[in-house]
Amino acid sequence: MPCGLRAALLACAALGGIWLASPERACAAPAASTAPAAAPSTQATACSLRIEAPSALAELLRRELDLAHWCALPSVPPAQLDLLIRQLPTQAVRLLETEGHFAAKVEARRLPAHSPPVIEVRVAPGPAARVTRVALSVRGADPATDTQLSELLRQRWSLPVGAVFRDADWETAKSRALARLLGGHWPGARIAHSQATVDPATQHVELALEFETGPPYRFGALRVSGLRRYPERVVRNLAPPARASRFDQGALLAYQARLQNSPYFRNALVGTELSQAQDDELPIDVRVFENPAHKVDLGAGLSSDTGRSVQVGWRDLDFGGRAQRLNAAVKLETLQQGGSVRLALPRSATGDDDSVGLAYTRSDIQGLVTRNTTASAQRARSRDTIDTALVLQYQIESTQPLGAASSIVHALSLSADWTRRDLDSMLAPRRGSVLGAQLGGASHALASSASFVRVDLRGIGYLPLTRRDTFVGRGEVGAVLSSGAAGIPQNFLFRAGGAQSVRGYAYQSLGLVDGGAIVGARYLLAGSAELDHWFTSRWGGAVFFDAGNAADSWSALKPVRGYGAGLRWRSPVGLIAVDLAYGQALHAFRLNFSAGVAF
């Protein structure tokens, strides 16, 4: 290319072209032939370059100069080498201008008595040009909106006054500003004018940029393709943008995410085409790629809480030929075993996910053997970062504490769950929080062994302190309001201890003593403070302090403490933690870890 790609963009491009205040510069004469690709390093080279320049600029010249590519060949004709040496200063100056050096001086000469030839390049880059003025404006149909958009783009402009003017930064800044318009309400936005005026005498650069928003658009009809197995209502009931509502790129992306997270689809593409606009309406085009209806899931894991585990699951996404989801699973762990079956209906037009299920679990934890059979009906709803659920369930539970009398209780309970997730990453979060609340209860007058109300509040927060350090805070408080714990199923009561509770103590080992067993209590208080430091993008270390306990009254609740250090690994399936914790109340160390692989 006559001036090299980057120089041509700087000096000749229409969109981001640069007009020089000094007399107009012409492009260098073309080379005799296109520079070849570099030869393998194992071959003898035709010549070598010695570049005297700041390291970053020297690296640029070694990477981009035509002569550098020719020198890597086994041989170069003498006439070709002489031509390349003559052209080098002009080409180098153009390259240095892309880095903001518009007064650079470059000399190139062939050193005598060297074989193969050595070409010496001396660079005096001069001062870097800096931005002294930015004139940015938006033009559209509404002057008030134009003013607001102009101010927004100015506030977020990434090449401000005082910055060194580099071609790549200029192009990036324009692209980001345009992307903010396109990513909002203006799918027809474009750059109407852009100019960078450079004064080589003063090394000052003035930037001028004007955007056009294009006309305002509204969402049109939903057009779906790719469905072969599932009905179209599965796509339409996942809350697409409403017809005739204002165009919003964020709404399209959120809808696409809901489709991609749906069990029915392995992928989904959502978009609009300006050429398909009907007056001011843009049809929404949805293309989905379906998951197979049947799937078998196998898994194995290891946890310091419940021991080794294996599991098998079966999924049918089109049960009865009506897109109903049937899920069955069996999970066997060292301390706990269980199986479940659940039938879920497709999401309704109002956004509700309804399901019914049966489950059985048996556990032997801290001397307490529990058998629980549950039938439940659930209505759940997900909206952006908020998940809610209303659960009606009936359960029969038998308990056998070590060295104490067994019992059988039953409860017909109604519970409401609320969860808010606001994380920068679901697999490896560094910023954000997860908050949850649960309120439920049962009545002795309605097929239950006891009357009670249960409240549980929990949360975890991530706060980045530096690029490599993150503070993690976690807390939970729970209470069961009743005349006593008798007649209340264990899953409504509280126990503490374990990898996700108070480290340094065995899983669910903090609670009430009944014979030789630890059973659930009516009150819980637990918290944790942790500092994570990441040595690499994947591996890190942590120090932490945990405190908490469960008891049958607030006055009897005496938190115990645990603290220690551990390792962190951001695996492809999520965060894996290994912690060595000291349980102060036990004066002993305990290893806590959790890991699992699904296949």
Steps between C-alpha positions, in 0.01 A plus 500: 500500500649844406546631857440183698158420639524703817653803327232492235232499766668796666566710190243396242185338655177690440337406831781580738737680266751749638549843344840653574535871569836495323518453121331179392719191508501259212513124541835337444578341167400136484761236563633306208305197619284397790696409813506125548411309810788438736694181443539238771753606764714192438611636159793737449382860468576735212564801725436634849361818649646708780233742621589778744163612640288472814415135553128525415572686176786268411266202539245667273760557228637147522146366463376725220793613282519335158877470533463293817300238309743495209799464734352177637540335158814301410600761241391831350615641163736797559285737295190402699686551828617849394144596404361378834766698691409819310130450570545412868511856648176599329324180605634526857378860532150390397506223759622736775218740416250228590651513851466877524853604390445749216845664517707183489834486320624167365833414342592166345841392371681183411802434719814412303697176527216285634386173350212451499425873475406696815263795460511758777181698569518804724174649624447839662127472579454852633218588740172312476199696379226547757129571477421864576131514400210259453188621318235228518136534404194289420242589237154343488129571490468637856731787609446425871596136452798603287630719783466217754673250272781744423564553870493125565756432227723782623500361853606157377735610222819293527749736325475815714689827493861442606521143368768399250341475157543151358321373193382180670363696799318739267332215313412324826350815653279556194389137497410503869299820468307363203445170682335687788241641261449171317481313830220722625198635314656593164556206263554737204773709664810581296804728495409792275834682526832438669825692474826525691695818426869476587737796525853353475654829611325499840420128523138592570206292377141618472229236465162557338233231496133510408251213532158455344250299703273413211123482547341359819378144464252278682493124529286320245373144464688197634619267220618157620698238307680179587217326689446137408411325823362758745200733458550869424343602831822381671679788323223758533446441872860588591408871512616647168496881466140618464384599155492877445735560795807717443798323345752398764804288418532403867148353493594287198812369674306420817241309297774309319654406836166363621471286188855373537440413865180314417537120517333470161781669304875458472533841333289790380560806283285813532533808282346755265578619148456865404422394144196312633352806673129556437447872550653552846466136614788251498395132499681282755664198335556200728689192390522215750701179505315231693635261759415132454193397697673223696822514696680291762722684750773326697710657772753435773629722775684531827415728790640540849138546615316197361785286364522324166202511265369358176183601323295414195222705347248467218342791317210503255426848361195391302317272740159410360584688179402834663842647591454398863831431676543179697814477714595198708820468703670274752796624708703283735739666744692361794275673755188559295305319230188593311291500188250736341265541208357832382259595222520862380265678263624741232516861615159662487412819315513684835858381563428230758688167518273240665616155611410208727737246650571209732823451694650259752819552702682305767788649695725394785672815623645560847321200649158593362338267247223679308259370239287755318232455234368818338232586244508859375348748257692812400442820307823683414575817309826651371536864399848632420693464829200403718375143554188429705323178591187395688515140625222288650623167634398213720767290666529207734824473692637235735802569720716267705757680719782284630413390852160677504140426410391506137212714374281556195372846407309640207441851369293672233700818442486805276826687430595807297857542372664816362851512353686787336819424302716788382844359414756581233549124445298201613802264489775726638349815656718794609233767544135492600272323742243228549219571748229259606199489728258223590175514696292191566305308754240239590198470729405221739143551382597417140650148490820591688652368822579853621435864422800715408624790289850488350706802387840469334712791367833442326745680278848500351689796358813543287705819507818537289767685698774490237547329166600180682326529838132443579315523829221245547242544774230248584224493759181318601243548773202271555223450749211255549222656701317231697438375851782245459688285249286190555292403195695717256678319212879524507523681166315795657742516794862617495841340543838662426851391411668395178661643188215745429429589863753513785826345382706305751192304614344190348198527275186582705683428825380823668149471638309336788617181667243219513647181641813440293380706204498863388149611397358821359441813706260791463755783462807548282762770467806459278743727316828496315767747387750388236780660302591335169827577318545374144856411404391424143170518313419146617679445833468689824522483875270608782495584869169497687319536831166327566266518798157355574282247678146365533302489823144478632488862617678823422644515851650153464654574161876532563693526172810285466794614288703346222781649294768391261631514144438321176553462126265610220474371143276650233418177322296477178198390708533759775701589807666217691617574855728309737525647852691406813299644791563509872188449711574705810235330714643157413871600498540295184561547128259381233534478122201638309465460127244459226554375145287339234509398136188449287523288188 
